[in-house]
Amino acid sequence: MKILLTIITLFIISTSNAQLMAEDDQLHFAVGATISATSYALIYSKTKNSKKAFWYSLGLSTLAGLSKEIYDGYIISGKFDSDEAAYTVLGGFVASYTFNIFTRQKKKPELQDEELPEN
């Protein structure tokens, strides 16, 4: 069901003509997604914990986006661009969430008292 909702959402977003992003914002989105996807894969391969991998990869993409904008805003140009930071975080969220959908452990149904094997 979650995969179906994700596909429907992506279809709606891709067919919408009003959702235009500047080229620079697209690059920020892609960098956030790349950082998040890479870190998710590395963290999940080491820990086998999808929750930890999700939050750490989202945190790394957020940290990268905010760090870059703080550097640009207060050291180089004097203007903090919150839109670019938001696009970096959004790209990280999309990648982390997508990886989380496919690596999440499915819950096994618990056996009821009637279904327990007798000794």
Backbone torsions as a table, in degrees:
resi	resn	phi	psi	omega
1	MET	NA	-41.9	-179.6
2	LYS	-65.6	-38.1	179.6
3	ILE	-66.2	-40.6	178.2
4	LEU	-62.3	-44.1	177.9
5	LEU	-63.8	-38.5	177.6
6	THR	-64.3	-43.2	179.4
7	ILE	-64.6	-43.0	178.9
8	ILE	-62.9	-42.8	179.5
9	THR	-63.0	-44.9	178.3
10	LEU	-62.9	-36.8	178.1
11	PHE	-65.3	-43.8	-179.5
12	ILE	-64.4	-43.3	-179.3
13	ILE	-66.0	-39.8	-176.8
14	SER	-72.3	-24.5	-179.2
15	THR	-91.8	-6.9	-179.3
16	SER	-79.5	125.4	-179.1
17	ASN	-84.4	-16.9	-176.9
18	ALA	-82.5	-9.0	-176.1
19	GLN	-96.1	65.3	-179.9
20	LEU	-94.8	136.0	178.6
21	MET	-116.5	145.9	175.4
22	ALA	-67.0	158.0	-178.1
23	GLU	-60.9	-38.7	179.1
24	ASP	-65.7	-38.1	178.0
25	ASP	-67.4	-35.3	176.5
26	GLN	-64.4	-38.2	177.5
27	LEU	-66.1	-40.5	177.6
28	HIS	-63.3	-42.4	177.3
29	PHE	-59.9	-45.7	-178.5
30	ALA	-66.0	-40.0	179.0
31	VAL	-66.1	-42.2	177.4
32	GLY	-61.3	-41.9	178.9
33	ALA	-66.5	-39.3	-179.6
34	THR	-66.7	-45.6	178.7
35	ILE	-61.3	-44.9	-177.8
36	SER	-66.9	-43.8	-178.8
37	ALA	-65.3	-42.5	179.8
38	THR	-64.8	-46.6	-178.6
39	SER	-68.5	-35.0	177.5
40	TYR	-61.7	-46.7	-178.6
41	ALA	-62.3	-42.7	179.8
42	LEU	-67.1	-45.6	-177.9
43	ILE	-67.5	-42.5	-179.7
44	TYR	-66.0	-36.0	-180.0
45	SER	-67.6	-29.8	179.1
46	LYS	-83.3	-41.1	-171.6
47	THR	-101.9	-24.2	-173.5
48	LYS	58.1	29.2	-179.3
49	ASN	-120.3	109.6	-175.0
50	SER	-70.9	-32.8	178.4
51	LYS	-65.7	-46.4	179.7
52	LYS	-63.7	-42.8	179.8
53	ALA	-64.2	-39.3	179.3
54	PHE	-61.9	-52.6	-175.0
55	TRP	-69.5	-38.9	179.2
56	TYR	-67.8	-41.9	-179.5
57	SER	-68.8	-38.1	176.3
58	LEU	-65.7	-39.7	177.8
59	GLY	-64.4	-39.5	179.2
60	LEU	-66.2	-41.3	178.6
61	SER	-68.4	-36.2	176.4
62	THR	-64.9	-45.1	178.9
63	LEU	-61.4	-41.8	179.4
64	ALA	-64.6	-44.9	-179.2
65	GLY	-64.9	-45.5	179.4
66	LEU	-68.0	-39.7	179.3
67	SER	-61.7	-43.9	-179.5
68	LYS	-64.6	-42.3	-179.5
69	GLU	-71.6	-34.2	175.3
70	ILE	-65.5	-42.4	177.8
71	TYR	-62.0	-47.9	178.9
72	ASP	-64.7	-42.9	-171.9
73	GLY	-73.8	-37.9	-173.6
74	TYR	-108.7	-14.2	-178.8
75	ILE	-110.2	-42.2	-174.0
76	ILE	-93.5	-65.6	-169.7
77	SER	-105.3	-16.1	-179.0
78	GLY	83.6	11.1	179.9
79	LYS	-132.8	119.8	176.3
80	PHE	-85.8	121.2	-178.9
81	ASP	-100.2	101.6	-177.0
82	SER	-70.1	-27.1	178.4
83	ASP	-64.3	-43.3	179.5
84	GLU	-65.5	-38.9	176.4
85	ALA	-64.1	-40.4	179.8
86	ALA	-65.2	-39.2	178.6
87	TYR	-67.1	-35.3	177.1
88	THR	-65.8	-44.0	178.6
89	VAL	-65.4	-41.3	179.2
90	LEU	-62.4	-42.1	176.5
91	GLY	-62.1	-40.8	176.7
92	GLY	-64.2	-39.0	179.5
93	PHE	-66.3	-44.1	-179.2
94	VAL	-61.0	-45.3	-179.9
95	ALA	-66.8	-44.8	-179.5
96	SER	-62.8	-43.7	-178.8
97	TYR	-66.1	-40.4	178.9
98	THR	-63.8	-46.2	177.2
99	PHE	-62.7	-37.8	-178.7
100	ASN	-64.6	-36.7	178.5
101	ILE	-60.8	-42.8	-173.7
102	PHE	-86.6	-14.3	-179.7
103	THR	-109.5	-4.8	-178.3
104	ARG	-64.4	140.0	178.6
105	GLN	-78.3	131.5	178.0
106	LYS	-81.4	140.0	179.4
107	LYS	-74.0	135.6	177.0
108	LYS	-85.2	137.8	179.6
109	PRO	-66.8	137.2	178.9
110	GLU	-78.6	144.4	178.7
111	LEU	-77.7	138.8	176.2
112	GLN	-83.0	166.7	-179.0
113	ASP	-58.1	-36.5	-179.1
114	GLU	-70.8	-25.2	-176.1
115	GLU	-90.0	-8.5	-178.9
116	LEU	-68.5	136.6	178.3
117	PRO	-70.6	141.5	179.7
118	GLU	-90.4	145.0	178.2
119	ASN	-92.4	NA	NA
